[in-house]
Amino acid sequence: MAENNSGTRQRVTTKRARSGGKIGCLGAMLYFLMVIGVSALLAGFAWLCADDVLALTKEDVVSVIEVSETDTIDDIADKLVENGVIKYGWLFKLYAGFSNAEEKIDPGSYQVSSIMDYRAVVYAMRDTSDYRTIVTVTIPEGFTLEQILERLEEEQVNSYQELKETCDSYDFEYSFLADLPLEEGRLEGYLFPDTYDFYVNEGAISAINKLLSNFNRRLTAEMRETAEEMGYTLHEILTIASLIEKEAANSDEMSTISSVIHNRLGSSEYKLLQIDATVQYALPERKEKLSYEDLQYDSPYNTYLYEGLPPGPICSPGLAAIRAALNPANTDYYFYALTEDGTHEFARTAEEHQAIIDANPGVYD
């Protein structure tokens, strides 16, 4: 019996040993698989992070990122995520902390891509980078200084106020500005009408200098010499050109309108230019038609009240108007009047001029 009991015990002991071995083997295998799984997950996570940081396999998504003066690195990271440039804002902020990225990023508008690595993204958001957003702006002939600055603000080149302060008080080093005092409106007429490329949030000095530099290039040495030979300063020629730009219905009329202005400037009988556009410039608000009271508005720009040229240009004239100012047609006209078809007829005497007005009642009612 004892022997049997012993044998029985032995058998039981053997069974338990075999069962424990199976469980231990299974546990080891599960542990191994768990380690492999966790390692795979970590490896996958590390790959995803590396892919975001280094832009290894990302699709190309191009976005414009606006960075304001008050944006923190958290704000910038959120914008990058929202625009699809990066996937993990927390990872970008971690990178930014190690690389001092917040100190390197400047306010502005930048074009960045998801195929840029983090370092390239940070570099792209600096005001010295090649990734700043470019905007094309057209300044039409005949725009006033105010209209030009308003358009630049609309296109996000810079604020109207900062651009205006720059125009009024910054001493640009051009010979044609040397005699103009630093005061309000000094650059009227000198911001050349053309199509330009600007950076969004470009510096005011840089933006204004582009227009002045273009004016300097377009005004040839021959034009400057012609003005001197005619006995006019460049400022006076530019003023005449601005009157032509505002008054002419088309480029074909410009040289003839120029002749009327020059004839009056040299006349002892018709000393007043009597140009409506100068009154419109002087008035606080432009009007569709001028009244008699408007013509009495007291301003040195009102050529119905003050003899000779106004103090300066009343708009930015184009090249055609400047050439017309330098090359007036050879006429004996002293008057012109608008007709119903939108063009002008020219007259030698006040009587002829009145006859044109009487023949176009729809214009002068």
C-alpha positions in Angstrom: 0.0 0.0 0.0 2.8 2.4 1.0 4.6 1.3 -2.1 1.5 2.0 -4.1 1.0 5.3 -2.4 4.6 6.1 -3.1 4.1 5.1 -6.7 1.0 7.2 -6.9 2.7 10.2 -5.5 5.5 9.8 -8.0 3.0 9.7 -10.8 1.3 12.8 -9.5 4.5 14.6 -9.1 5.6 13.8 -12.6 2.3 15.1 -14.1 2.7 18.4 -12.2 6.2 18.9 -13.4 5.2 18.3 -17.0 2.2 20.7 -16.7 4.5 23.5 -15.2 6.9 23.1 -18.0 4.2 23.7 -20.6 3.0 26.8 -18.8 6.5 28.2 -18.5 7.2 27.6 -22.2 3.9 29.4 -23.1 4.7 32.3 -20.8 8.1 32.7 -22.3 6.6 32.7 -25.7 4.0 35.2 -24.8 6.5 37.5 -23.2 8.7 37.2 -26.3 5.8 38.1 -28.5 4.9 41.0 -26.3 8.4 42.3 -26.4 8.4 41.9 -30.2 5.1 43.7 -30.4 6.1 46.5 -28.1 9.3 46.9 -30.0 7.4 46.9 -33.3 5.0 49.6 -31.9 7.9 51.6 -30.7 9.7 51.2 -33.9 6.6 52.2 -35.8 6.1 55.2 -33.6 9.7 56.2 -33.9 9.4 55.9 -37.7 6.3 58.1 -37.7 8.1 60.7 -35.6 11.2 60.5 -37.8 9.0 60.8 -40.9 7.4 63.9 -39.6 10.7 65.5 -38.4 12.7 64.6 -41.5 9.8 64.5 -44.1 10.9 61.2 -45.4 7.8 59.9 -47.2 5.2 62.7 -46.8 3.1 64.0 -49.8 3.8 67.5 -50.9 1.3 69.9 -49.4 2.1 73.6 -49.9 0.5 76.1 -47.5 0.8 79.8 -46.6 1.5 80.3 -42.9 0.8 83.7 -41.4 2.9 84.4 -38.3 1.8 87.4 -36.3 3.7 89.5 -33.8 1.9 87.8 -30.9 2.1 84.2 -32.1 3.8 81.8 -29.7 5.5 78.6 -30.7 2.3 76.8 -29.7 0.3 79.0 -32.1 2.7 78.4 -34.9 2.7 74.6 -34.3 -1.1 74.6 -34.4 -1.1 76.5 -37.7 1.4 74.1 -39.2 -0.7 71.1 -38.2 -4.0 72.7 -39.4 -2.4 73.4 -42.8 -1.0 69.9 -43.2 2.6 70.9 -43.1 3.4 68.7 -40.1 1.4 66.0 -38.3 2.6 66.3 -34.7 2.4 69.7 -33.1 3.9 68.4 -29.8 6.9 67.0 -31.6 7.5 70.3 -33.4 7.3 72.2 -30.1 9.8 69.7 -28.6 12.1 70.3 -31.6 11.6 74.0 -31.2 12.6 73.9 -27.6 15.9 72.2 -28.4 16.7 74.4 -31.4 15.5 77.8 -30.1 13.2 78.0 -33.1 10.9 80.5 -31.5 13.7 83.1 -31.5 14.5 82.4 -35.2 10.9 82.6 -36.6 9.9 86.1 -37.7 6.4 87.6 -38.2 5.3 87.5 -41.8 3.6 85.4 -44.4 5.5 82.3 -45.7 4.9 79.6 -48.2 6.0 76.3 -46.7 5.7 72.6 -47.7 5.1 69.3 -46.0 8.2 67.9 -47.7 10.4 70.3 -45.7 12.0 68.8 -42.6 11.5 70.7 -39.3 14.7 72.6 -39.7 13.7 73.8 -43.2 10.3 74.8 -42.0 11.8 77.0 -39.3 14.3 78.5 -41.8 11.5 79.2 -44.2 9.7 81.3 -41.6 12.4 83.9 -41.3 12.2 87.3 -43.0 15.5 86.6 -44.8 14.4 83.3 -46.3 13.4 82.6 -49.9 10.0 81.2 -48.9 8.2 84.4 -48.1 4.9 84.8 -49.8 5.0 87.1 -52.9 2.1 89.2 -54.0 1.9 90.9 -57.4 0.4 94.4 -57.2 -0.5 96.7 -60.1 -0.5 100.4 -59.6 -2.5 102.1 -62.4 -1.5 105.4 -64.0 -3.3 108.3 -62.3 -3.4 106.8 -58.8 -2.8 109.3 -56.1 -0.3 108.6 -53.3 -3.3 107.8 -51.0 -4.7 105.3 -53.5 -1.3 103.6 -53.9 -0.8 103.2 -50.2 -4.3 101.9 -49.7 -3.8 99.3 -52.5 -0.5 98.2 -50.9 -2.3 97.7 -47.6 -5.1 95.8 -49.3 -2.6 93.4 -50.8 -1.0 93.0 -47.3 2.4 94.5 -48.3 2.4 96.7 -45.2 0.0 99.0 -43.3 -1.2 102.2 -44.7 0.0 104.2 -41.7 3.6 102.8 -41.8 3.9 103.3 -45.5 2.6 106.9 -45.2 5.0 107.7 -42.4 7.9 106.3 -44.5 6.8 108.4 -47.5 6.6 111.5 -45.4 9.7 111.2 -43.2 12.2 108.8 -44.6 15.1 110.4 -46.5 15.4 108.3 -49.6 18.8 109.0 -51.4 17.6 110.0 -54.8 18.8 113.2 -56.5 15.3 114.0 -57.7 14.1 114.1 -54.1 16.9 116.2 -52.8 15.0 119.5 -52.8 11.8 118.1 -51.4 11.3 118.7 -47.7 10.4 115.8 -45.4 6.7 116.5 -45.1 3.3 115.0 -45.8 2.7 114.2 -49.4 6.2 114.8 -50.6 6.3 111.6 -52.8 3.1 112.4 -54.6 3.8 111.7 -58.3 7.1 109.9 -57.7 5.7 106.4 -57.0 5.9 105.0 -60.5 2.7 103.2 -61.8 3.6 99.7 -62.8 3.2 96.0 -61.8 5.4 94.9 -58.9 6.2 91.9 -56.9 6.3 92.5 -53.1 6.6 90.2 -50.1 3.6 90.0 -47.9 4.5 92.1 -44.8 7.5 93.6 -46.6 9.3 96.5 -44.9 7.8 99.8 -45.7 11.1 101.3 -46.7 11.8 98.4 -49.1 8.3 98.6 -50.6 8.4 102.3 -51.3 11.9 102.1 -52.6 10.8 99.6 -55.3 8.5 102.3 -56.8 11.0 105.1 -56.5 13.8 103.0 -58.0 11.5 102.2 -60.9 10.8 105.9 -61.4 14.5 106.6 -61.3 15.2 103.9 -64.0 12.3 105.1 -66.3 13.2 108.7 -66.2 16.1 108.7 -68.7 19.0 111.2 -68.8 17.5 112.5 -72.1 14.2 113.3 -70.4 16.0 115.1 -67.6 18.0 117.1 -70.1 14.9 118.0 -72.1 13.2 119.3 -68.9 16.2 121.5 -68.2 16.3 122.8 -71.8 12.6 123.7 -71.5 13.3 125.8 -68.4 11.4 123.5 -66.1 12.5 121.5 -63.0 11.8 117.8 -62.9 9.2 118.5 -60.2 7.4 120.9 -62.5 7.4 118.5 -65.5 6.1 115.7 -63.2 3.4 118.1 -62.1 2.4 118.9 -65.7 2.4 115.2 -66.5 0.1 114.5 -63.6 -2.4 117.1 -64.9 -2.3 115.5 -68.3 -2.8 112.0 -66.8 -5.9 113.1 -65.0 -7.4 115.3 -67.7 -6.7 113.2 -70.9 -9.4 110.8 -72.0 -6.8 108.7 -73.8 -3.1 108.7 -74.8 -3.9 110.3 -78.2 -5.1 113.5 -76.5 -2.1 113.8 -74.2 0.2 115.9 -76.3 -2.6 118.3 -77.3 -3.7 118.7 -73.6 0.0 119.3 -72.8 0.0 122.1 -75.4 -2.9 123.8 -73.7 -1.2 123.7 -70.4 2.1 125.0 -71.8 0.4 127.6 -73.8 -1.4 128.9 -70.7 1.8 128.8 -68.6 3.4 131.1 -71.2 0.4 133.4 -71.6 -0.2 136.8 -70.2 -3.9 136.7 -71.1 -4.8 133.2 -69.6 -2.8 133.1 -66.5 -5.1 130.6 -64.7 -4.9 126.9 -65.8 -8.4 126.3 -64.6 -8.1 122.5 -64.5 -10.9 120.7 -62.7 -8.6 117.8 -61.6 -6.6 120.1 -59.4 -9.8 121.2 -57.6 -10.8 117.5 -57.2 -7.4 116.8 -55.7 -7.8 119.7 -53.2 -11.3 118.8 -52.1 -11.7 116.5 -49.0 -13.8 114.2 -51.2 -13.9 113.6 -54.9 -17.2 114.7 -56.6 -18.8 113.6 -59.8 -19.4 117.2 -60.9 -17.9 120.4 -59.4 -20.1 123.2 -58.3 -19.4 126.9 -58.4 -18.7 126.7 -54.7 -16.2 123.9 -55.3 -14.3 126.1 -57.7 -13.9 128.7 -54.9 -12.3 126.2 -52.5 -9.2 127.8 -51.1 -6.2 125.7 -51.8 -2.9 126.3 -53.6 -3.9 123.3 -55.7 -7.0 125.2 -57.0 -5.9 126.4 -60.4 -9.1 128.4 -60.7 -7.8 130.7 -57.9 -4.0 130.5 -58.2 -1.9 131.2 -61.2 0.6 128.8 -62.6 1.2 125.2 -61.6 0.0 123.7 -58.4 2.7 123.1 -55.7 3.3 119.5 -57.0 1.8 116.5 -58.8 -1.7 115.5 -58.1 -1.2 111.8 -59.0 1.4 109.4 -60.4 1.6 109.9 -64.1 2.6 107.1 -66.5 5.4 107.3 -69.0 3.1 108.5 -71.8 2.0 111.5 -69.8 5.6 112.3 -68.8 6.6 112.2 -72.5 3.6 114.4 -73.4 4.7 116.9 -70.8 8.1 117.1 -72.3 6.9 117.1 -75.9 3.7 119.2 -76.2 2.0 119.4 -79.6 2.6 122.6 -81.5 -0.9 124.3 -81.2 -2.4 127.6 -80.4 -5.1 126.1 -78.2 -6.0 127.6 -74.8 -9.1 125.6 -74.0 -10.5 122.1 -74.1 -14.0 120.8 -73.2 -15.4 117.3 -72.6 -17.8 116.0 -75.2 -20.6 113.5 -74.9 -18.4 110.7 -76.4 -16.0 111.1 -73.5 -13.2 112.8 -75.4 -12.2 116.5 -75.6 -12.5 119.1 -78.2 -10.0 122.0 -78.3 -10.5 125.7 -78.9 -8.4 128.8 -79.4 -10.8 131.3 -77.9 -13.3 131.5 -75.1 -16.1 131.8 -77.7 -15.1 128.6 -79.4 -14.8 126.9 -76.0 -18.3 128.0 -75.1 -19.7 126.7 -78.4 -18.3 123.3 -77.5 -20.0 123.4 -74.1 -23.3 124.5 -75.7 -23.1 121.6 -78.1 -22.8 119.1 -75.3 -25.6 119.9 -72.9 -25.7 116.4 -71.5 -22.2 116.8 -70.1 -22.6 120.3 -68.6 -26.2 120.3 -67.3 
